[in-house]
Structures are given as structure tokens and as C-alpha cells.
Amino acid sequence: YFQADSLRFYLTQQEGDTTTNLNHLLNKLPQSEPDTTSGKPFTFTAGEIHVTNSQFKYRDFNVPRSDSGIDWSHLNLSKLNLSVIDFSLDGDTVLGDIQNLQLADWSGFEVERFAGDAHFSPKKTEVEDLVIKTPNSDLNFDLLFSYNHLAAYSDFINSVKMTGDFAPSTLNFADIAYFAPTLTGWRDTIRLSGKVRGKVSNLKADDMDIRFGKSSHLLGDINMNGLPDFENTFMMVDLKQLSTNRSDLQTISIPPYGSDQKLQVPAEIGRMGNMQFTGNFTGFVSDFVANGKLKTRLGILETDIKLAQNENEVFTYSGELISKKFDLGRLVDAKQTVGKISLVADVKGKEFDPEKLDAELDGNIQEVEFMGYNYNDILLGGRFTNKMFRGNFSVNDTNLAMEFRGLISLRDTTEIRAEARIIKAYPVRLNWMEKDSSFFVSGAVNANFKGNSIDDVLGKVVVDSVTVAEKEKMATLKQIEFSARTNASGKTLRLSSENLDAKVNGQFNFAELPDALNYMFYEVMPSAYSKPVKRPKEDEQFELTVELSEFSKFSKILVPQVTV
């Protein structure tokens, strides 16, 4: 039984000296002739050891003191309280069941409780059923540190091999930083369990269960080479499950630690809500390949994509992307126009923000919602930049079969500059216009116009080999041209073909124009109508010029209110 209170033990090595004050003291003691007959090491045993309110100092003045982390050449352990049972010292090996150890180092590192069945030697430090509690962490695990010599602790990151079997524990990286000073300032907290082995610089973790933020959860195996320089650490992560969200990701600290810098995550990622990923990551935190399945509130994505972030925090990506009912409109904040999409495509681009997006895509869109209609079977190849598409696509949908080459912009004002061959189109079913659902058109289109509606559209559309049909009625034209322009008196719309040349000029609302025209024709030729036509609620001010021949086929389809 051994007990000591207010014990002070100061161990120093003066500048220029190669040994400690303890060795100097031992060397001054009377020396007896060495016993060459006995090779037994020194041994000491005690049933109980209790040390309270004590202090241990070690200073090596040959080594400059470090400003961060635990300095193994300059230790100052105060508030030292120790209770050990079944203690034994056998040469350079120490055994003992540590009931409790408390201490505080002048570096700031503090242990509120350290307990476990310990084995210490020049080759290893092992503690079974270890409990470590600090102001920031609460760890429960079996621990083994192995090394070639005790001096390895001065290069803990590269020289001490760790083996740890963690029961559910809480770890704050501020405590790790005391042993790896380059992490100083990193104060993120995680909850974990699993098996860890290797050196800090080349660490492997199996069956890891890691939780961070408010709801993020990782299950899987992790290999990391390059710690503690997290930004340049190569990782191989096999994820059975990763659940996270933008809010939690933005709590992750990034170098330089202590600067309070956090991981920058695009707002588009936030629109995905809580995300669940299964698969694997290979690479660096800012340059990696992700292969797996991502489930989000916007839909499902399957990826084999390389994702990187450059020094300007711009995200770039390339690889294969598969989506299943993914809500693209909500992702790019264009849900009034675009809806869900299912596709298989090769992508290469940068940025996610639709205002900065620059991406090339080549693939097959099985279905996509646009203007409230669900299109099927689209082959697509082109480039998307800032809500604009430039390229080509073909559609083989039930209500639309066409080939397209050109530009479509969905910026503040819709703009189309393109050539297209429309094999068949049912505009009403596609939500392009209001008429009978049987309304059908086909032809070859050359378009150059901009505008969000017929009332503000400007430009020209030329259609060759035109066929227009509705129910049993059908009409054909070699060519028809529609143009819209503005002038001093308002707006001019012109529709011309070999059978028709019609021009409307003035101040008018196109949606109300058919009723206004019908009333105007009624005023001129009332006998052509079977019953009176009501005057429109709003007056339209326009000048109409019409030259036509053999127009009855078209009038019955396009303006059935008018009989020619």
C-alpha cells in the first residue's frame, strides 16, 4: 500500500546536458560493486497506490518549448490524482488497474477521468476497458499504442501505431489537436463507435458509426492517408450509409483551423433536404470520385462522378449521372417551368447555381416535365450555361416527335434561335395553347424570337411544309411565316403564306384578339352569323389588314368563329 499527498516531482535536463537531474543524483550515491551473478530486473508491487493533489514536471532545455499541443519535452502535469490497484513494476514494464487518473497540463489539455487496466513498456502502451473523460470528450474503448521506443511520442502522428476498439463515444477534435498540433483550432465534435488501426498519418477505420451535426450519420469503412492535413488527405470511404444535409455540412471546419472557416456548400444542395448516400468516395475532400446512389427529397440520383473544388471554391464535375424522378425544377429554382426528370447521361461542367451553371450533357432523358407536361424519350446533346441550352435533341413522345438544333434560353425572357423538324405535335396536349386536344401541326421550323408570351414576343418563325389539323379538318401549306415587331403605334403581328397575308398593328391583347376580330366581322357582315355576337368587355385598338385566297380550310381550324 502506497499513499502520497502533495507530491512534487521535477525532472529536468539542462541546456547542453545529456542526462537528467535524477540521473545526476543517482550517480552521486555511493556505488557498490555490480552484482554480476544476478540478471534479475528491479521489481516493485503494491496492492494499492493513491496519489493526491500532486504535480509532475519535466523540462528539457535543449529543446525549444512548443506553442501548441502537448510538448513532450516540456511537461507540467498539475492537479494530479491517481488511484491504482494491483500495481507492479518489473524492470521497464509497468502494470496496474487504474481506477482513476486526473491531471491538467499547462498546454491546456485536461483529463477529468482516466480509468482502465493498463500495461506500459518501452514498446507499447495498452489499456483495456479504457474510459477517458475530458471537458470536451467522453471515450470508451480498448486502446493499444505500439512504437519502437518512447521517443516516438514526440512524433506521435507518424511514429505511434494505434489500435482502438471504440464503444459509443464522443470526441472533440480539440483534444486530438493536443497530440497533433497542426489541428489546433479544430473544435468539431463527433459521436463514434468502431475499430481504428494505424498511425494518424495512415489511418484505417472499420465498421465505423460516426454522427455529426444535428442529424448526420455515417456507417462504413474509412481509409485516410495524410492526416492531420485534412485538405490534402487521400480517402477511400466505403459507405453503407451516409445521411446528411446542408446545415450539418456547413458546420464542418476547414483549414486553417482556428480561423472559424466552415465548408462552403451551394444553396442547391440545401434544396435536396436530407440526403442518404450509399456507395464509395475516393480522393480528397475537395477532389473526389463519388460512386453510388443518392436519395433526396427531390428524387434519386445514381452517380459515378468526379467532383472537385478549386482554390476559388468553384465546383467542377464529370462522369455518369442517372436520375429517377428527380425534381430538377426545384433544384435550379425554376419549378414554374421545369419539373421532374429521369435520365441517363454523361455530364461535365462546373457550378450548381443556375446563374453560374456551365455543363455539357450527352444522354437519354426517359421523361421530363416541362410547362406542366411530361415528355418521354428524348435524346440530348449540348451545353447548359446560365439557364440556357445550346445543342441538339430529338423527341419521340406520344404527343411530340421532333428533331431540334439550336439555342433555348430560359432567363428572364425566353429566347429561341433554332431549326427544328416537327414530325408531329399536339400543342394543346403539350400545354402550349388552348384549343381542341386533337389540334395537330407538323412542319420544318426556323425560329428566331424572344418573349414570355404572345403579347411580348418579338422575332420571326418560318415553317415549311405545314400541316394543320383538328378533328376531321386538315389544311396544308408550302410555307407560313409569323413575325412580331414593335413600332411607334404599338405592335405588329404578321402571318403570311401563299393563301394568307394578315397583319395586325396597334395596341391589343392577343388573348382577347379572336373575340375582338369576331365582333368586328359580325359588325361588318352580321348575315354571316347565325346569332348575335357580344361586344368584348375590353376595347382593343388595332388596324387589321387581311389578304387571303382559299383560306376556308385554315379558318375552320384556326378561327372557327369566322366564316370565309
KOLPATI-560998 format. One record per residue: x, y, z of N, C-alpha, C in turn. Coordinates in pm, whole numbers, plus 50000, padded with zeros to 5 digits. Layout:
// residues N
XYZXYZXYZ
...
This chain:
// residues 564
500864988250000500005000050000500895012250000
500585021649904501375034049896500425045749884
500675056449960499855068449954500735080549963
500445090549878501215103049882500295114649853
500515125649926499705137649906500635149449881
500245157949787501035169949754502455166149713
502555155649638503845151149588504305160349476
505595164149476506165172449371507365165049314
507335162949182508445155849118508865163948996
510085169649003510585178148896511755171148828
511615168548702512645161848624513115171548517
514425174648517514945184548421516195179348354
516415185148237517655182748164518145196248116
519265200748170519755214148143520335215248003
520375227647955520895230147821522355225447812
522635217847711523975212547690524235199447761
523295195447847523445182947923522775171547847
523275159447869522705147747801521945138747896
521825142748020521125134448116520305143148209
519425137048286518505144648372519085146548511
518455155448588518875157748726518725145048810
517785136648777517625124048851518835115048830
519305114248710520505106048684521715111748755
521805125248756522925131348828522875127748976
521675127849033521525124549174521895109949199
521435101249116521745087049134523235084349118
523865091849031525305089849009526125094249130
525585103049215526325107849332526185098449452
525235089349443525065079849554526245070149556
526565065049677527675055349687527415043449595
528465039749524528345028749430528945016149489
528215005349481528734992349524529184984549401
529964974349426530404966149314529194959749248
529114960249117527964954349050527874939449074
526664934849090526414920649112526304913848976
527354907248939527374900848807526744887148807
526294882848925525704869448933524184869848914
523634881548925522174882548917521764891048797
520884885848713520384893348599518944897448616
518404896348738517004899748761516804914848762
515734919948692515454934348693514834938348825
514824951448847514194956948968512694954448961
512104950349072510664947949079510084955149199
508804958849184508094965349293506614962349274
505934959049379504494956349371503784963749484
502504966949457501684973449560500234969849534
499554966349641498134963049627497324975349590
497704987149646497004999749616498005011149613
497785020549524498565032849519497585044449508
497775054349595496925066249593497815078549598
497705086949495498445099549491497415110649474
497495120849558496515131649553497215145149550
496545154649478496975168649479498465170049452
498955163549348500395163149323500725169649189
502035169849161502495176649040503735169448987
503775168648849504955162948784505405172648675
506715175848677507285184548574508455177648506
508515179648374509705175248300510075186348204
511325191148213511785201848125513105197748062
513145198147927514385195747854514755208847787
515725215947846516085229147798516935228847673
517175216847621517855215647491516875216747375
515585216347408514545216747306513665228847331
513435237347228512555248947247511145244547282
510495252447364509135249047402508175251947287
507235242847264506235244347158505095253247207
504515261047114503425269947149502055263147141
502005251247083500715244647067500865229747093
499785223847144499785209547170500585205747294
500525193047328501325187847439502775187247396
503635193347471505065193447442505725182847530
506085171547471506615160447548507985163447607
508615174247562509905178347620509735188747729
508495193247746508205203347849506825200547908
506765191047997505505187348060505355194148195
504125197748227503825203048360502435197948398
502405186448464501155179948499500795183648642
499715191148657499255195248790497895188848817
497365191848935496075185948976496095170848957
497225164948991497455150848965496885142349078
495905134049042495295124749136495265110949072
495735100949146495875087549089495485077049191
494645067349144494315055749226494515043349140
495415034449187495755022349113495705010549209
495184999249160495254986849237496034976449156
496564966549227497334955749164498454961349078
499214970249138500314976749067501564968049074
502314967648960503604960848961504544967748866
505814968648908506894973948826507924962948812
508134958648688509074947748663510044952648557
511184958048602512154963848510511564976048442
511414975348309510874986748235509404984648198
508764975348264507354972648236506504975848359
505404983148335504524987248443503134981748416
502544975448518501194970348509500364976148623
499064978348595498214983348702496794985448655
495874983348746494454986048717494155000148766
494095009548673493905023648707492425026048737
492145029148862490775032048899490385046348859
491355055248872491085069148833492395076848822
492495084748716493625093748699493075107148654
493505117848723493125131348686494385139648673
494405148548572495575157048555495225168748464
496105178848466495985190348377497375194648337
497605195848204498905200248154498835215148122
499975221948132499965236248107499665239647960
499645229847871499215232147733497715234847725
496985231447832495535232747832494825219447831
495545208647801494935195347799494615191147942
493385186047959492925182248091492205168848084
492475160348181491795147548193490995147648321
489675146448309488825145948427488745131848484
488855121948395488885108148441489585099548337
490515091448386491195081548303491205068748384
490575058048329490495045548404490605033848308
491255022848354491395011048271492505002148322
492564990248268493594980548304494784982748212
495904988148268496984993448187498224984648186
498934985348073500224978748054501104988647980
502254992248041503155002047980504554996347974
505184997947854506574993647836507205002347729
508515000947707509165008947601508675005647461
507854995147445507374991147314505874993447293
505134994447403503704996147385503065002347509
501915008547484501015013047590499655007047559
499144999047653497884992247629496974994147750
495734997547721494744999047828493444992447781
493004982847857491734976347827490624982947909
489404982847851488244989047916488545003447956
489145010447863489595024147890488435034047886
488425042747986487485054047990488315066748000
488125075847905488795088847909487725099547901
487715108048002486755119048002487515132048019
487295141247924487865154747930486705164647929
487005177647943485895187347933485165186847799
485825181047695485245181147561484835167347510
485455156747560485275143347505484915133347613
484315122347567483975111247657484155098447577
485295091447598485685080047516485645067147598
485175056547531485115043347593485625033247490
486785027147517487365018347417488525010447476
488975000447398490234993447426491294999747339
492445003047401493475010747331494825003747335
495505004347221496884999547213497695009347130
498745015047194499745022847122500995014247114
501505012046994502755004546979503765013246906
505045011546944506095020346893507435013446913
508465018946850509795012946860510525017546986
510195029547032510825035047152509955046347202
510175050347328509335060547389509435074147321
510585076647256510755089347186509765090947071
509115080047032508135080746923506995090146958
506725091947088505635100847128505875115247082
507135119047062507425132547016507055134446869
506855123546797506355123946659505165114546651
504175117346734503035108446753502335105246620
502195115146532501425113546409502015102646320
503325102446308503965093346214504625081146278
504765081046410505595070646472504845061446568
503645064846608502895056646703501735049946629
501705036646633500625029146570499515027146673
498295030046632497145029246721496255017546684
495705011246785494635001546766493575004746869
492375007546822491305011246914489995004646876
489324999046975488004993146954487035001547036
486305010546967485515020747035484085016147059
483665016747185482255016447218481695030447191
480375032447190479835045847163480515056647248
481085066547178481905076747243481665090347179
482115100747250482075114447198483485119747191
483865125047074485215130147054485155144247000
485875153247067486065166747018487495167846967
487645172946843488965173346782489905183046852
489385191246941490275199747020491205191247105
490725179547152491595170647230492625163847142
492235160047021493195154046928494295164046894
493935176946886494895187246849496045188346949
495825184447075496925184747172498015174847135
497635164047066498605154047022499045156246878
498275163846802498585167146662498405182146646
499425190246680499275204846689498805211646561
499015205246444498545211646321497025212646317
496345205446405494885206046412494395216446512
495305223946571494915233846672493875243446617
492805245246690491705253746647490525245846594
490715232846569489625224246521488845219446643
487595223646655486805220746774485505213246740
485435207246622484245199646584484095187346673
482845183546700482545171946784481855161246700
482265148646719481585137446656481255127046761
480265118746732479955106946814480325094846731
480995085246792481525074346711481565061146785
481625050446706481975037046753482575029846634
483385019346661484025011946554485455008246589
486175003346490487554998746510488505007046429
489575011946496490555020646433491935014346447
492725015046341494085009846349494975017846255
496265018046287497245025246206497755037746275
498655044646207499175057346256498225068646212
498285079846283497425091046248497605094646101
498835093946050499115097745912498635087445812
498315075445857497815064945767496835056345846
495615061045853494655055545948493575047445875
493205036245935492135027845882491075026145990
489825027045948488715025746042487665016545981
487305006046054486344996146006485064996646091
483944993746024482654993146092482395005846173
482735017146112482585029846183481145034646179
480725039346295479415045846310479715059846362
479635069746274480015083546308478805092646290
478565100946389477465110546384477995124546409
477495134246331477935148146350476785157346317
476945169946358475855179546339474625175346417
473465179546369472225176346439471685162646400
471915158346275471275145946232472115137646135
473345141546106474165134346009474715121546068
474775111045984475105097646031475875090345922
477015084645957477845077145863478075063145915
477855053145829478185039245859479065034145747
480255028845781481105023745675482545021845719
483395019345619484835017445640485575029145577
486625033945647487335045945603488835043645609
489525046645500490985046945498491425061245467
492315066645550492785080445531494305080745537
494895086745435496355087945428496705102645409
497335108545512497735122545501497345131145619
496595125545716496255133345834497525137245908
497485148645976496305157046009495995167945906
496715168145793496425178045689495185173345614
494005176345670492765170645619492515174445473
492875186545436492605191145300493395183145197
494575177845237495415170145146495465155345185
494465150745257494375136645296493625128745190
494255118045141493605109345044492725099445119
491455098245074490495089945146489895079445053
489675067745110488885057345046487785053745145
486555057245110485445055745203484395046645139
484135035545205483085026245161481885028245252
480865034545199479725038745280478555029145267
478205023245379476945015745383475775025445393
476035036845457475015047245468475675060445508
475285071045439475645084545481474395093045472
473935097845586472765106645592473245120345637
472935130645559473385144045597472505154345529
472815167145555472085178245493473005190345489
472575200645420473435212445401473785219045534
472825219845626473085226645753474215219745829
474175206445835475225199145906476565200245834
476555199345700477805200145624478475213645646
477665224245662478245237545679478825239745818
478655230045909479285231246041480695225346042
481115218845933482425212345928483515222945911
484465223046003485575232545995486555228345887
487155238145821488175235545721489415243745754
490605239245707491835246845733491755260745671
492475270445728493275269145851492385268845976
492575258546058491765257046178492035268746273
491005272646344491115284146433490665296946366
490485296446232490035308346160488515308946151
487845298746206486395297646205485835296346064
486655291245970486155288745834485435275445831
484305275245762483485263245750483375258945604
483005246445584482825241145450481715248845378
482035253745256481055261145177480225251345094
478915251645110478015242245042476995250244961
476875247744830475945255444746474505254644796
473745265244774472345265544817471535254444752
471935250344628471205239744559471235226644638
472335224244710472425212144793471375212844905
471135224844957470125226545061468725223145012
468475225544885467135222444832466885207444825
467945199544835467775184944833467295179744968
467345188045072466885183845203467825173645265
467275164245341468085153545400468455143645291
469745140445282470255131845176470785118845235
470535107745166471075094645206471875089045089
473165086445115474055081345010474605067845049
474595058444956475275045644972476215043944854
477435039744881478425038344774479805040744829
480655047244750482005049844797482535063044744
483435068944823484175080844786485645077144777
486315082144675487755080344662488365093644623
489345098344700490005110944666490155119944786
490235132944760490425143044863489105150044892
489045157145003487785163545043487305173544937
488225179344860487845189044758488075183844616
488345170744602488595164944470488435149844482
487235144744452486975130544476486015124944371
485985111644366485035104544281483975098344371
482705100744339481595095144415480865085044327
480775072944375480105062244301479055056144392
477775058044360476755052544447475385058344418
474495057044513473105061444499472805071944605
472225083144560471875094144649470365095944648
469745094444765468315096744780468105110244847
467265118644787466995131944840465495134444835
465065145544892463645148944886463235153144746
464225155744658463935159244520463895147044429
464315135444480464355123444398465645115644419
465925106444328467075097344340468095100344230
469375100744268470485102144175471445090544195
471865084344085472945074444089474135080544018
475305079844080476445087244028477695078744016
478485082043917479885077843908480625090243860
480755099743952481145113343916482375117843995
483265124443924484405131043989483995145344022
484125149044148483735162344196484945169044258
485205181544219486365188844272485975203144301
486705209444393486515223544425487875230244418
487995240544330489305246944313489545257544418
490665264644401491055274444503490065286044512
489235288044411488205298444414486865293044462
486875280844517485695274144572484635271644465
485085269844339484185266344229484155251144215
482945245344214482795231044199482825227144051
483615216744018483615210843885483255196043899
482685190243792482255176443800482275170343660
482475157043656482445149743530482165135143561
481425128443471481135114343491479725110843447
479225099743498477885094943460476895098443570
475705102543526474645106043619473365099143575
472705092643670471415086443646470425092343746
469305097443695468295102943786466985095443767
466235094443875464935087843873463925097243940
463055102943858462025112043910462645123243995
463755128743950464445139244026463865152843990
463535160844092462865173644071463885184344033
464195184843904465195194243854464745208643872
463475211243853462975224943865463205230844002
462965223044107463205228144243464695229744270
465515220944211466965222044232467505235144176
467105238844054467645250843989466715262844005
465705261644094464795272544124464055277143998
463545267343921462755270443802461525261343797
460905259343914459825249543923458575253843849
458435266643813457275270843735457365265843591
458585262543547458805258343409459185243643398
460105239343484460675225843476460245217843598
459985204843577459595196043687460575184643705
460085172543719460905160943748461515155243621
462685148843639463415143443524464005129743559
463935120643462464595107643473465515106343352
466805104043377467755103843266468945094843295
469655091543189470975085243196471885093643109
472925099643166473705109243090475145110043139
476015113943047477385117843081477395132943097
477945137543208477965151943235479385156743261
479625169243227480905175743256480625190643269
480985196343384480695210443400481235216143529
480715228043562481095234743685479915242543739
479885244143870478865251543943477515244243939
476705246944044475345241944053474325253244048
474765265244086473895276844081473475279243935
472145279443906471715281243767472215294143703
472545304143785473085316543730474525314943684
475235304843736476655302643703476905289343635
475875281143623475995267743568476635267843430
477595258743409478215256643279478495241843267
477605234543197477705219943196477375214343059
478125204243018477845196742896477145183742934
476145179942855475375167942885475105160342757
475305147242762475055138542648474355126042701
473075124542668472395113042726470975111242677
470265102842750468895099242717467985103142833
467035111842804466045115842903464815107142883
464585098042979463395089542966462125097542983
462155107243074460985115943093461415128743163
460715139443130460965152343195459695160743187
459395167643296458235176643299458675190643254
457925196143157458205209643110456875216443079
456665227843138455425235443123454205226843154
454335218443256453215210543303452945197843226
453795194643127453605182243050454805173143071
454545160043075455595150143097456045144342963
457225148742916457785144042788458525130842809
458525122242704459215109442711460165107942592
461205099642614462145095542507462775107442436
463715113842504464455125042448465935121442446
466555122542327467995121142315468575135142311
469575137642396470035151342419471555152142414
472055162542350473485165242350473705180142339
474365186042437474575200442431475155206042558
475075219142568475705226342680474675235342747
474665234842881473795243442961474655254143027
474305266743006475015277743070473995288143114
473945290543245473115301343298471695301043242
470985289843267469585287943223469435288343071
470495284543000470435284342854470985271142803
470325265442701470785253142638471155255942493
472325251042454472765252142316473205238142271
472535232642171472895219242126471805213342040
471585200242053470575193641973469875183042057
468645180142019467925169242084466845164141989
466425151942014465305146341941464305140942041
463005142142007461935137842096461075127542022
460775116742092459875106642035458765103842135
458035114542169456955113742266455625110942195
454655106142270453335103242214452735115542146
452925127242204452315139442153453305148942085
454555144642075455555152942008456675144141955
456885144841825458035138341762458755148941682
460005151641716460715162641651462225161141665
462945168841583464395169941591464735184741601
465665188141688465955202341718467455204541718
467845216141666469235220641678469225235741695
469855240441804469885254841824470035258741969
469385269842008469545275842140468185278442203
468075274942332466885278242411467365284842540
466875296742565467225303942687465985305742774
466115302142902465015303842998465385314343101
466145324343060466495335243150465265343943173
465445356443209464295365043239463295365143124
463815365043001462965364542882463315352042803
462315343742773462545331642695463005335542554
464055328642505464565331242371464845318042303
464475317042174464735305042095465315309341961
466465303841928467065305341796467425291241750
466625285841658466785271641631466185267541498
466595255541456465965248641345465395235641399
464185232341356463545220241407462675214041299
462625200741300461695193441213460655186841302
459435191941290458345186741373457595176241291
457765163841330457095152841262455635152541303
455395154241433454035155541482454055163441612
453035171441633452915178941758451445181541785
451065179341910449715182441957449855193542062
449885206242019450195217342110449285218442231
448015215042216447095216142329447465206142437
447755193842397448135183542493449465186742561
450285194542491451585198542546451515211242629
450295216642645450075228942721450695241242655
450775240942522451295252442450450195262642420
448945257942409447855266742369446535260442413
445455267742393444125262842427443305261342299
442975249242268442055245842159441575231642184
440965225542084440585211542097441845202842104
441815192442186443005184242207443455176742082
442615176041980443005169341855443845178241765
443965190941800444725200541717446135195341694
446545195041564447795188541524448545197541429
449875197841440450705205141344451935196941312
452485199141192453785193541155454425203041057
455765201841043456475210540951457915212240992
458635219840909460045222840937460135237340983
460705239641100460645252841165462035259241169
462065272141138463255280341160462805292141246
463295292441370462785302241467463885311241519
463525323841535464415333641598463535343941666
463225341441793462325350441864462625350142014
462085360042084462185360642229460905366142286
460575361842409459365366442474458785355642562
458055359742663457465350342757456005347042724
455405354642633454045351842589453865357942452
452745354742389452475360242256452345375442258
452025381142374451845395542384453155403242392
454245396642433455515403842437456575397442348
456165387942263457125381142177457595390542065
458865389242029459475396641918460335386941839
460255387741705461085379041623460295372941509
460815361741459460205355641341460305340541350
459245333941300459215319441288458745316041147
459535307841076459185303340942458995288240947
457845283640896457545269340895457295265040752
458055255140706457865249440573457095236340581
456425232940471455675220440460454725218940579
453835228640593452975229440709451725220640691
451425213140796450145206240803449485209840934
448215214140926447425217541044446135209641038
445785203241151444565195241151443865196341285
442555194541282441755194041405440525185541376
440375174941453439305165341429439395160541284
438315162041205438335157041068438845167440969
439165179541016439585190440928441105190640914
441625193140792443065193740770443375203740661
444505210840674444955220440573446475219540563
446995222540444448445222040422448915234740353
450155238340377450785249940314452235246540283
452745252740175454165251040146455005258240251
454555270140289455315277940388454395287840456
454675290140585453965300440660454975307740748
454815320740755455765328940832455005337340932
455485337341054454915345841159456025355241208
455705368041219456675377741269456005387041368
456805392041460456305401541561457365412241581
456915424741570457845435841591457085447541654
457835456841705457235468941765457525480941679
456645490941688456825503541616456195514741697
456155526641639455675538341714454215537041755
453425529841675451995528741705451665516741791
452665508941826452405497341911453145485241863
452375474741837452985462141798452355457341668
453175450541588452695444941463452935429941461
451865422641440451955408241420451585405441275
452365396741207452085393841068452165378841046
451165373640976451115359640940450925358940789
451855352340719451785352340573452095338540517
451425335540406451655323140332451115325140192
451125314440110450605315939975449095318139973
448415314640082446965316340090446515327940179
447465333840251447075343640352448185353540376
447775366140390448685376640437447885385440532
448095383140662447315390440762448255398340852
447845410840882448675419540965447805426741065
448225426641191447545433941297448535443841355
448125456541361449015466941412448245475541510
448845478041631448175486741727448445482741870
447495486541956447575483242098446515472742128
446955460642158445995449842176446575438842264
445635430942317445975419042394445665406942307
446675399142275446485388342179445435378342226
445395375742357444425365942408442985370542382
442785383842378441445389242354441185392042207
442225390642124442125394341983441085385941906
441015372641924439995364941849438575369941874
438235373041999436885378142029436665391741965
437725400241967437595413441906437415412341755
438175403541692438055401441547436685395741511
436235386441589434925380341563433815390841571
433925399441672432915410041685433005419841570
434245422941527434435432141415433815426441287
434065413541261433465407341142431955406841153
431455404841272430005404741293429395418241259
430115429241300429615442641271429585445241121
430555439641047430635441840902429675432640826
429615420040865428795410140794427915402540892
426905408840951426075401941050425315390140991
425075390640859424335379640797425115366640795
426425367640815427255355640814427165347940945
426485353641044426425347341176424995342841204
424885331641268423565326041299422925332741419
423755339041503423225345941620424125357841653
423625367641726424425379641756425675376141836
426715384441818427975382941889428095394341989
428415390942114428525401042218429785409342200
429665421942237430815430842233431805426942343
433115426242313434095422942417434075432942531
434435428342651434435437042768435485448142755
436665444542700437745454342685437885458142538
438035471142513438265475742376439705473142336
439875468442214441205466442157441375476442043
442505483442040442755493541937443805488041840
443345484741720444275478941623443755481241481
444665479641388444345480341246444625466541187
443645460941118443765447541063443725448040910
444705441540850444745440140704444835425340673
443925420440589443905406240555443735404740404
444645397040345444525393040205444575377840204
443565371640146443515357140151442875351340027
443165338540003442555330839896442525316239939
441415309739918441265295739956441675293740103
441145302340187441535302040329440555294140415
439495289540358438445283540439438915271440517
439845263640460440325251940532441015255940662
441825266740654442555271340773441625278740869
440705286540815439835294340903438975285240989
438555274040933437725264741009438505258641126
439815257941111440645252141217441135262941314
441695273941256442375283941339441415294341397
440445298941319439475308841368438085304241327
437585293941392436275288541352435145298341373
435385309041453434335318941474434035326841344
435065326841253434945334641130434655325141014
433635328440935433315320540816433725328240692
434595322340610435085329040489434685320640368
